[in-house]
Amino acid sequence: MNNPKILIAGVYSGVGKTTVSTGLMLALKEAGFIVQAFKAGPDYIDPGYHTKITGRPSSNLDTYLLSRKAILEIFHMRAKDADISIIEGVMGLYDGLGNTETGSTAELAKILKCPVILVVDAKGFSRSAGAIVLGYKEFDRDVNIAAVILNNAGSQTHYENSKKSIEEKTGIPVVGFLSKEPSIGLQERHLGLIPAEEKKLSVPFKKKLLNLMKNVNLEKIVEISRKSEKLEDVPLSLFNSQRPIRVKIAIAKDKAFNFYYPENIDILKNYGAEICYFSPLKSVRLSESIDGIYFGGGFPELFAKELSVNKKMKALLSQKIKRGMPVYAECGGLMYLMEKLVDFEKRKFKMPGVFKGNVKMSNKLNTLGYVEIKTIKDNILSKKGDKNKGHIFHWSYLDNIPENTMFAYKISKSNGKTFFDGLIKNNVLASYTHLHFASNPEFAKNFIKSCENYKKIKKT
């Protein structure tokens, strides 16, 4: 396959990758291009903005969680009918797991044979920009840094001086700059940017973003994308099946729960699931036809009052769980299923109480990073002895849970730390660990099988 593509990388986190990436997506879409977006790493929030801007689902391409084949398959599936693909990197270009390139933007660039546009924050220097870009060029010659964009340029003169230094010292073209615009920044909170589901990308915001891109050479960027190396075709084993509908799964989707890899849902469909959606915030009914429920992550702590007062939903959920309905819940979903949720202001709100104990918000990040998962007890997604990979990112912690609480997983971090995760009760699995079903399709197959078993019992 030969899909035009570019990867937007930064010299470090916070350099402006998201602004540049979303700005390019918007500008190209306004110019009439069909734009496909991707995000390196395990981020849920940036892809939400990509999706709103492009009108197409943005996918994560995570080189730690996913095999090379899975990455190529996802890329091929999403990009096949696009005019250009824009991949937003993660952290700095070469930052990976520990002192390795695993999980890095650079590793993804090599897999996709993708030209890189390096974003450099020009604030505070000019000629030194050449030294910085030269270092990035020489650090790994297998990474194709094809162009540079300067962010926070103070003036046209500042830009020209920095541009001259970079091009003379590295031979890499500088294709434009973004001037200082403090009001353009997307609002943030404790898990990063505020999710797109909670925000409307207003006309004034889009105008400001497009205005920022006026000094970027779009024609040159499209030209670079069209020179990207051809990728080999891969068979579509995860997304092309025409299997008959076997079960119906309800997915929690609203402002409180919106952290989902779109491929997880696509893979469930591929293996025979009909998907419907409901809102734990507003819905007061759950269809009798559903055979399972999937809760993603999100920000239930910010909507705890609304979740608490929806007593009909809490009662319905508890009722279905008691009858044996399979429920899979990640992070925010786990928080919702506890007895009480204690928010940042120490206020307590009653949740469905599927699991004994409370969940409390901390004033600092509790856990972050990739993890190795060993299943220690059979559950609706995996079997004892299975080994998988995942990602954890949360500010909350469990409190006052019973000593006899059953856990599905033993979790290991790269620093050697181990702990238990994955609460089990009846056919419910609730964990802080986020899973990508493309890393192991057995997750989806097992979940559907569990729902199918429940469906048979439900009919008797």
N, C-alpha and C positions, 0 to 999 in steps of 0.2 A: 504494500500500500504506500501511496505517496501523498500524504496529507500535509499541506503547509502548516508549520507549527513553530512556535517560539516559546521559550521558557524565561520567565521574569524572575531573576535571582537578585538577592541583596548581599551587600558586603557584611551585613549583620542584621539582627532583628530590629524592627522599628525604623528601618531606613526609608520606608515608603513603598514597599513591594505591593501592598494591597491598593494603595492609591494609584500607582502606575498601572497595575494590572486591570483594575476596574475601569480606569480612565481609558485605556486602550480598548477594552471590550466595548465600552459605550461609544467611543469615537468610531470604531470600525463598524459597529452595528448601525450607527447613524449614517455611515457612508454606504450602507447597503450590503455589507458582508453578513453571511451566516457565521456566527462566532460560537465556537465550542470552548467552554472553560473547564479547567482542571485545577486541582490543588494538590501540591506535594504534602505528604504527611497526614496526620490523623485529625486535622481541623474540621469542625462541623460548621463554624460560623461564616468564614470567608466564602465557602461554596454557596451559602444562602444568598449572599450579595451577588455572586456571579450569576446565579440562576435568575434573580430578579432582573438583572441588566440584560442578559442574553436571551432570556425566554426559553432556555434549554437547561436541563438538569446538569449541574456541575459535579464532577466525580473526583474522589480522592485517589491518588496514585501513591501508595505508601510502600516503599521498597523494603521496609522491615516486616510489615504484616503480610505483604502479598508476594507471590512468586513472580518471576519475570514474565512467565506465560500469562498469568492473571492480569498483570499490568498491561501487557500488549492487547489482551482480549478486551479489557475495559476501554482502552484508548481506541481500538478499532471500532468497537460497538458505538461509542459516542461520536467519534470524529468522522465517520465514513461519509456523511453528507454535508459536512461543514466546509466553508471556504477557508477558514483558518482556525487553528486551535491555539489558545493561550493558556499556558500552564503557570500558575503562581507558585513560586518556591516556598520553602519553609526555612526559618532562621537565616543564618549566613550560608552562602553557597556551599561551603565545604563542611558545615556542621552536621555531624551524624551521631550515632550512638557511641558515647565515650569518645575515644580518640580514633574512631574509624569512620569510614564514609557510609556505613550502613544506615539507611534511612535518610540520607542527605539529598539535597537538591542536585548535587553533582552526580550522585549515583543514578538518579532518575534521568538526568540529561544524557548520560551514556546509554542507558537502556533504550531511550526513545530516539537516540541519535539526533538530538535536538539542539539547535543553536540557542545560545544563552544571551540574553540582554541583561547586563549587570547594572543594577541601580546603585548609585553612589550618592551619599549625602554630601553636597558640596559646601555645606555651612562650615565656616571656620578655616578654610584653606583654598588654594587655587592650584599652584604648580605642583603641590604635593599630591594632587589627584593622580598624576601620572605614575608616581611611585606606588600608590595603592593599587591601581589597576594592573600595573606591571607585576606586582606580587601575586595577584589573583590569576593572571595569565600563566605565570611560570610555575605556580604551585602544582598544577596538574594539567599537562599539555593535552591530555585526552579529552578534556572538557573544552568545547568550542565556544569561547566567549566571542560572540560575533559583533556585539555593539555595546555601547554604554549610554545610559540616560542619567543625567545629573538632576538630583532633587534639591530643593531649597537654594537655587541659585539667587544670589543677591541682586544681580543686574546682568545686562547683556555683556558688559565688559568682564565681569566675574566669570560668566559662562565661557566666553571666548578664550580667556587665559587658561581655564581648567581644560577646556577642549583641546587647545593646542598642545598642552603638556601631555595629555593622554595619548593623542594621536601620534605625536613625535616619538614618544618613548615606547609605545606598544604596537603601533600600527593598527589598533582597533578603532573603528569610527565611533564618534559620539553623535547620536542621532537626535539629540534634543535635550530640553531641560524643562523642569517644572519650577516656577517661581514660588517664593514663599507665600503660603496661603493658609494661615492658622485656622481659619473658619471651616476649611474643607474636611478636617479630621473627623472620622467616624467615631461616635461615642463608644466608650468602653466601660466594662464592669469587671467583676472578679474573675470571670472565665474568658475575658477578651472582649471583642466587639459585641455590641448588642445585636442579637440575632435579627436577620432580615424579616422574620415573621412578625416582629414587634414594631418594625419601622416601615414607613412608606418612603420610597426614594422620591422625594419631591422634585418638582420641575426646577425650583431654584437650585437645589443641590446638584441636579444633573447639569444645569447650565454652568455652575461653578466648576464642576469636574471637567466638562468639555472645554471650558476656557483655559483650564490648567494645561490641557493637552495641545493648545494651539502652537506651542513651540516645539512639538515633537513631530518628526518626519514620518508620518504614517506610511507613505509610499515606500520609503526605505525599509521600514519594518516588515511590510508585506513582501517586499523583494527578498529580504533575508529569510523569511518563513518559507518561501517557495524554493529556496536552495537547500532546505533540510534534507538529510539523507532518507532514502526510501527504507521503510520498515518491512520486514517479512510478514506475510499473512499468517494468521494463526486460526485454527479451528475454533468456532464459537461453541464451547461446551456448556457455558454457564447461562447463556441468555437466549439461545435460539430454539429451544425445545417447544414443541406443540403438545405438551402433555395435557391430558384431560384434567378438569377441575376436580380435586379430591376433597378439599376442605375450604372453609371460609375463615379468614383471620382478620380481626379488628385491630387497627393500629391507632394508638392515641396520638392525635396531632392537633396541637393548638399552641398558644403562646407559652404554655408551661412545658410542653413536650414536643420538641422539634429537632432533636439531634439524631438523625438517621443517615447512614450511608445509603444513597438511593439504590446501590447494587444489592444491598440486603433485601430490599423489597422486590427488586427485579428477580433475584434468585429464588425467593419464595414463590413468586409467580411461575417461574420457569419449572419448578418442581411440583406444581399443581395447586397452588393456593390462590383462591380468589381473595382480593384485598378490599376492605372497606375501612372507613375512618370514623372516629368519634372523638369528642372533646371531654376529657375529665373535668374541665372547667364548666362547660355549659350543657353537655348532653344529659338527659334524664332517662334515656332508654338504651338498652343493649339488645340488639336483635337476637331472637331465639335461634336464628340460623347460624350464628357464629360458633366456631369450634375451637377458637383460641384467641388470645390477646397478646399484643406486643406493645410494650412501653419503651420508648427510647429515652435518651437523656434530655436535659433542658434546664429550666430554672423554676422548679416547683416552689423553691423557697421564696421567690418574689410574688407568687400567686397563691401562697398558702391559705390565706383567708378564703379566697374564692373556691379553692379545692375543698376546704373544710366544710363550707356551708352547702356544698352540693351533696346533701345526704342521700338522695336517691341513687346517685352514681356509686357512692361508697357502699350502699346496701346491696345494689345489684352485683357489684364486683365481688363482694364477700360471698354472696349467694352462689354465684357461678363457680367460684373457687372451691367452695365446700362440696359442690357437686362433682368436682374433679376436672374442671376445665383447665387446660394447660395455659399458663401465663408466663411469658418471658419479659423481664424488666431489667433495663440497664440504668445505672447511676440515678438519674432523676426519677426513673420508674421505681427503683429500690426505695428511694426516700419517700415516695408517695405511699408505698405499701406498709410502712411502719405504723406504730400506734400514734405517735405525735411527731410533728415537725417543729423544731425550735429555730426561729429565724435569727438574723444578725442582731436584732434588737431584743433577743431573749423572749420573744412572744411565743406561746405554745398554741399549736393548732392541731385538732384531731384529724387524723388520716384514717384510712380504712382499717388499719390494725391487722392486716394479714399476718404480719410477724410481730412478736412481742418485742418491746423496746422502742427507743426513740432515735431520731436522727437530729443532730445539732449542727448548726453552721458555726464554723470556726472563723477567727479573725485573720487567718493565714491559710495559704495553700496547704492542704493535707497530704496529698499524694499526686505526683505527676510523672508520667513516663511510660515507656514500653515495658511489658512484663511477659514472662513465660508462665504458662498455665498448665498445671497438672491436675486432671480430674481425679478426685479422691472418693467421689460417691456418684453413682449413676443419677442422671437427671434428664430433663426433657431435651437437652441439646447434645450431651456427650456421655460417654461411658467411662467407668473407673479405669484409670490407666492411660487415658487419652492425653496427649500433650499438644498444646496449641499456643498461639501468641495473641496478645491483646494490648490495649492501651488504657491507662487510668489517668483521670484528671478531675479532682474534686476538692472542694473546700469543706465539705461536711464530714461527720464521723458518726458511727453508731454508738449509742449509749444505753446502758442498762439492759442489754440483751441477755437472755437466760443462758446459763452455762451449758445447757443441753441443746443449744441451737445447732442445727445441722448445716454444714458447709459443703459445697460442691467442689471447690477448688483450693489448691495450695498454690499461692502466687510467689514467684521469685523475680526480684529486680536485678538489674545488672550490677548493683553495688553489693549483692549478696544477701540483702534483706529478704525475709520470707514472711508471709502472713496468710491468713485464710480469707476467702471471699466466696460469694455465691450462696446466699441463704436459700434453703430448700424447705418447702412445706407442701404436702400433697403434690400437685403437679405444677407448682410454682417454682421458678428459678429467678432470683433477684440478685444482681451483682453490681459492684462498682465498675467492673471490667467491661470495656467496650469491645465487641467482637466484629470483625469484618467477615461476612459469610464467604466472600471470594477467597479468603485465606484457607478455608476449609468448608467446602459445600456440605459436609456431613452435618454441620450445625442446622442448616435449613432442612435437610432431609429428615433429621431426627425430630425437629420441631413439628414438621408436617405429619410425620408418623404418629407422634404423640397426640396431635389434634385429631387424626384419623381414628385412633383408638377411642378417644373420648366420644367422637361422633357415633361410633358403633354402640357404645354404652348408652349414650343419650337416647338412641332410638328404641332401646329395650324397655 
